[in-house]
Amino acid sequence: MTRRAAQLLRAAIRTLRPIKPLLLAAAPRPLARRYQAWARSVEFDPRRFPKRDHPRGVNIVGYLRSESGVGESARSMAKSARAAGMPFSLFNAAGIDHARQEDSSAGQPDLHHPYDVNLFCVNAYEMASVRERLGGAFFAWRRSVGYWYWEVPPFPPAYRDRFEGLAEIWTASAFVADILRAVSPVPVATVAPPVEPRFSSRRRSELGLPEGEFLFLAMADAGSFFERKNPEGAIEAFARAFPPGKGVRLIVKINNPARDASGVAKLRALAQGKGIEVLDRVFSREEIDGLLNACDAFVSLHRAEGFGLPCAEAMALGKPVVATDYSGTREFLDSATGFPVPYRLAELSRAVGPYAAGGSWAEPDLDAAAALLRRVVEDRTEALRRAQAGARRMREGFGVGPAGQRLARQLDSLRSRA
């Protein structure tokens, strides 16, 4: 294939990016193989670009304005870099096609990514598209790292090419690191994000919440799949624990409800008449902080979490947390700092989003969860003791200072390797 023909094919595929896999599958096999080989050699081979030394620092690429876990991971890494006194730039992955970057030092748009390390806070299934759109110059003579979440083992063979061009993979928890380490051709390290208590003076009345009741809060993002977040389990466990009218209420906050309108409707039907309120209107970050502050306890009966940021933020605020004793939350929540819920491992009978049938995740014991919810309400002294221990653990192990130190150590390790 001539260079000009490859460029034309690449331009056509970029234009039709949403159906790129179908186009490549439909193309004659020799043509598809040549295109892929050409794309790798042109896009990701630093030898095609003049050698240069870049100053030490981090170019953080992510969905900077997204109210999602992956968006928060980019913002969290920026906090860690700032705490470590490390130069960094922020590049909005959602605006790559417009080549718009935000530089943390200049405070204004900049078209450069000046530093020696690229940190991609985008998940594996997005990495190929981001890599292609950025082009080879973004990778040339830099070390590139993927900061990935993957919550359900095993990691799919179809995503093995996402490791291309990366020197390391970082994860938020040892749980995710173990999943990726089983297949990764590059080193995998755990670099947990910072967790800060986000205080708010918002009153319950301002948020439409009832006064004078003990409030549990559960949160789920429809974009992260209700099957994995399992708000249905929280509703069922609460219903088993408390009959209506006992002065205890569960608030279920749904983010991005438009992503699964039928799922939201199902949750509303399950909650009806059980002292449970489902909130699906759009909340600002300040209102979310208000919810976390206004609740008396937090519950997450997830089937799998890469880290479990809402649980961590609730613990940082000194709230008792009842959560499935599985996956990322085990980094910080145990019987000394919260109320872990026992579980059994279950196999996915069908694909859920990017997670294939045959993978495994947790099925929390709902009767045990109900008993723990009752204990939080009935034994306030013990709930307070564990909540205070949880806040201390978050402060000492996951505060901005320790997170900055983790980031600095891992960057030193990365640079020390040839």
N, C-alpha and C positions, 0 to 999 in steps of 0.2 A: 504494500500500500504506500503510495507517495505521501509525502508530508502534507501536501495541499489537500489530497483526498481525505486524509485523517482529520485535518482541521475542519473540513466541511461536515464530515460525519459527526465530529464532536460538537460542532455548533448546532447541528440538527437535534442531537440527543439532548443537549442542554435545553433547547427550546421546549422539548417534549419530556422534560425531566420526570414528571409524575409517572410516565409509562416507560421509563428507560429500561427496567428489567424485561418488559415485554418485547421491546424493540431488539434488545440484545439476544433474547431467546429466539426471536423470529429470524434474525439475520443468519446467513450462512455461517456455519461454525468457523471456518478459516477466517472469514472477515471479522467476526466478533472477537476471535482470539488475537488477531493482529491489532484491532482497535484497543483492546485492553492492554496489550503489551506496549503499544505506543503511548497510551495515556500514562502508564506507570513511568516510562522512561522520560517523558517530557515534563510531567507534572511534579514528580517527586525525586528526581535525581539532582542533588545539589551540584554535581560536577558540571552541569550545564549553565551554572551561574558563577560570576566572578567571586572568588573567595574573599571574605571580609570578616573582620572580628567585630562582634556586637557587644555593647556594654552589658554588664550583668544586670539582670532584672527579669521580669515576667510579663509576657503579653497574654493577658487573660481573654479568651474567646468564649462567649456564652450568650445566653438569651437574657440580656441585662435587665429588661423591663418586664419579663414574664413572671407572673405570680404563680410559680410552680416550683417544685423541688429542684428541677434542673436549673431554673433561673436563679434560685436562691444559692445554688452551689457556686455560681460565678461570683455573685456578690459576696459570699462568704470567703472565697479565696482572696478577694480584694481586701477584705478586713484583715485577714491573716498577713498578707503582704505589708499592709500599712502598719500593723502591730510590730512586724519584724524590721521596720525601717527600710523596706526593700522597694526600689523603683518598680513601677508596674504601669501597664497601659491596659485599657479596657476596649475590646473590639466586639461590637454587637453582632452576633451570628445571624440575627434576624435581618440585618441590613447589609449582608455581605455583597449582594448584587449591586449595592450603591457605593461600595468601598468606603463606608463611613466608620471611622474609628473615634473613640473618645479617649483622650490621654489624661491620666490622673494628675499629671503635674501641670499641664498647660491649662486644664479646665475648659478646653474648647475642642471642637472637631479637628482631627489630624489624620492624614492619610498614611502615616507611617506606623510600623510596629517595630520599635527600635531595639528591643532587648534580645538576649541570647537564648531565652527559653520561651517556647509557646506552650500555654496550658489550655487545653480544649475542654471546657466544661460543657460538653455535649455528649449525649449517650451514644453507645456503639452503633445503633441502627441509624443515627443521623450523621455519623462521622464521614462516611463516603461522600455524601452530598456536600458537606461543609468543606472537605478537603478538595474536592474537585472545583468548587466555586472559588476558593481562595487562590489556587494555582501554585505552581512550584516555587515561585519567588518567596512566598510566605514561609516555606520550610527550609529554604537554602541556608546552609551553614548555621543552623540553629538546632537545638535539641527540642523535640516536640513530645508533649506528654498528654495522654488522655485521662481526664477525670471522669470516671464512669460509674454508673449505678447499674447493677443487674441483680434482680431479686430472686429469680427462680432458676435453680440448677436443672439441667446443665446449660452452659452457654451454647447457643445454636451454631452448628457448623456453617450455616449460610453467612454468618457475620465474621468468620475468621479473617477475611480480607480487611477488616476495619483496623487491624493492628498495623497495617502498612504505613510506613513513614513515622512511626512513633517509637521513641526510645524507652519509654516506661509507661505503665498504667498506674494511676493512683485511684484509690477508692476511699469512701467515707468510713468503711467498717471492715473488720477482719472477715466478716461473713461474705461480703461481696468479693474481697480479695481472694478468698479460698476458691470461689466459683471460677474466677477469671484465671487464677494461677494454674488451674488444671489444664488450660488450653493455650495460655499466652506464650508467644515466642519471645517476649521481652519481660524484664523484671516487673513485678507487681508490688506496690507498697500501700500501706494504709496511712492516709493523711486526713485525719478527722477534721471536720469543719469547726469553726468557733460557734459557741452558743451563748448568747447574751440574754439576760432577763429583759424583756421588753415591757416596761411598766406603762400603765395607762390610768388616767383619772376618770375615764368614762364610767358613768353609773349604769346600773342595769336598766333603769327606765329609759335612758338614752338609746339603748340597744334593743329595746322592746322585750326585755327579759323580766320575768316575774320577780317581785321582791318577796322575801320571807320564806323562800324554799331553798333546799339544798340542791345545787345544780351540778350535774355531771355534764361534761362537754366531750363530744366526739367530732372528729373532722375527717372529711374525705373529699378528694378531688376526682371528679368524674373523668378527667383526662388521664388519671393514673389507674383507672379501672376499679369499679366497685368490688369486683370479685376479689381483688388483692387487698384492698383497704378494708373490706368487710364491715361496713356500717350496719348491714343487716344483722350481723352477729352481735354488735353492741346493742341494737334495739331488742333483740330476742333475750339477751342476758339481763338487760334492765327490766324487761317485762316479767321475767321469772323472779327477779329480786324484789320488786316493789309493786304492790297493787296500786292502782290510781288513787289519788286523794290522800297519800301518806306524807305529803310535804316534800317529796323528792321528785325531781324532774330531770330528764335527759334532753339536752340540746344537741341536735345533729346538724353541723354546719357543712353545707355542700359547696365546694368551689367548682367553677366552670360547669354549671348544671346543664347547659345547652349541649355538652358533649354526650350526654346520656339522659335525654329527657324521659325515656321510658323507665330507666333505672330509678330516677328521682320519684316518678309517680309510684313505683312499687314500694319505695321506702316510705312514702307518705301513707300508703295504704296499710303497711305493716305497723306504722306508728299510731294510727288512729285509735283513740280511746284508751291509750296506755300511759298517759302522762309524759308523752314524748313530743317534742316540737322539731320539725325539719325546717331549717332556714336555707333557702336557696337563692336569695337575692344577692346581688353583688355587694361585697363588703370591701371597704378600703383597708389598707394595711393597718391603719390606726384603729379601725373598728375590729379587726381580727385580734389585735393586741388587747382591745377592750374586752372581747369575749374571753380570752385566756385569763385576764385579770379578774373578771367578774365571776367565773365559775369557781366552784368549791373543789372540784376534782376533775381529772381527765381520764378518758377511757379509750383504748385502741385495741380492738380485737383483730388486728391485721393478720393476714395469712403470710405475708412476707414484707419486710421493710429493708431498704438499703441502709438507712440510718435511723429514721424515725424522728425527723426534726420537730414536729408538733409535740411529741412526747417529751423531747429534750427541752423545748422551750417552756412547757408547762412545769417540768421539774426545776428549771432554772428560776422560775417564779415562786418556788416553794409549794407547789400543788401536789397532793397525792395523785399518783398515776397508776392505773390498772391497765396492764398491757400483756399481750401474748409473749410468752417467754421464748421467743424465737427470732432469729435473724438480727438485723442491725441494732435493735433496741437493747440487746444483751450487752452491748458495749458499756452501757451506763445504768441499766435498770436491773436490779436483783431484789432479793427479799430484804435487804438492808435499806434500799433506797426507794422502793416502790412495792407494788403488788403484782408479781409475775403470775400469769395464767398458764397452767399446764396445757399441753397440746398433744396431738398425734400427727405424724406426717401422712400426707395424702397425695395421691397422684392426680395430676390434671387430666380429666377425662376428655377435654377438648382444648383447643387453643384459646388463649385469652390475650388479645392484643398481640404483642411480640412474643409471648410465652407459649411455647409449643405444647401440645398434648404429650403426656408422658413425663413432664417435669414434676417437681415435688414442691409442696409448701405445707404450711401448718394449718390444722383445723383445731382452733382453740376449744377447750372444754367449757361449754357455756354454763353448765351447772356450777363448775368451780368459779367461773367468772362472776356469776350471780352472787355466790357466797362472799367473794372478795368485795364486790360493790356494797353489799350489806355491811361488811366489816368496816369499810371506810366510813360509813355513816354512823354506825353504832359505837365504834371505838375511836373517838376523835383523838384521844391521846396518842394511840399507836400510829394513826394516820399522820398526825403532826410530826411525830418523831421521825418517821420514814421520809416525809416530805422535806424536813430540814436536812436530813442526811443526803437526800437527792440534790437539793440546792447546793450543798457544800461540794458534792462530787462534780456537779456541772461547773461550778466556779473554779475548782482547783484543777480539774482535768481537761475541761473543754472551754474554758474562758478564752478570750481573745489573745491574751499573753501566751498561754501554752500552745494555742493553735498556731500563732506566729512562729514560735520556736520549732514546732513540727515541720512547718513549711520550709523554714530556713535550713534545717538539718537535711531534709530530703533533697533540696536543691543542691546543697553541698555534695551529697552523695552522688547525685546525677552528674554533676560537673566533674567529679573525680574520676569517673569511668572514661576510658578512652573512647 
